[in-house]
Amino acid sequence: MSLELISKNLVIKKPSKEHLNSLVQELNNWEISKWLVRVSYPYKYEDAIKWLRLTENNELCFNIFIKNILIGGISLDTKENSSHLELGYWISEKYWGNGYAQESCLLLIKYAFNNTSMSIIHASHMADNNKSKKILINLGFKEIGKGKKFSISRGEDVEDIDYELLKS
């Protein structure tokens, strides 16, 4: 049985083939994709298949659900040019403003710190993404630097702010 993390409002679990169309529909939205460096735009069915494979192969890559409705994605994954695990997440635009990003991040962070040898989690956001900045600061992340990352959706390098969270 696959790992499922359950909070008050959300279920974090592996997606299945039945969720692929929802995944495409949600990520084929510029208002979401423009903030994600590793997501293409337009987002296609083939991209969703690649995500499904990644979730099968990476223990800490999931989608976020309310009941069985896919509303986002979340992972702790190795990012390019790094050996550290980095938190990544997104929430469907129609569910913004409900605290679901923070709720799902808290759930995955708690699981990772309690069930792995991980003692540091990294995260980052594009410099102009103030919503993600607020979420990361509220989660206790501390800024550790700035840099640039290539955004697949934007097709260009973007300014990026890097953070870390230490296990307490």
Secondary structure as UniProt FT lines:
FT   STRAND          5..6
FT   STRAND          11..13
FT   HELIX           17..19
FT   HELIX           20..27
FT   HELIX           30..33
FT   TURN            34..35
FT   TURN            37..38
FT   HELIX           45..57
FT   TURN            59..60
FT   STRAND          61..66
FT   TURN            67..68
FT   STRAND          69..78
FT   TURN            80..81
FT   STRAND          85..91
FT   HELIX           93..95
FT   TURN            96..97
FT   HELIX           100..115
FT   STRAND          120..126
FT   TURN            127..128
FT   HELIX           130..138
FT   TURN            139..140
FT   STRAND          142..151
FT   TURN            152..155
FT   STRAND          156..166
//
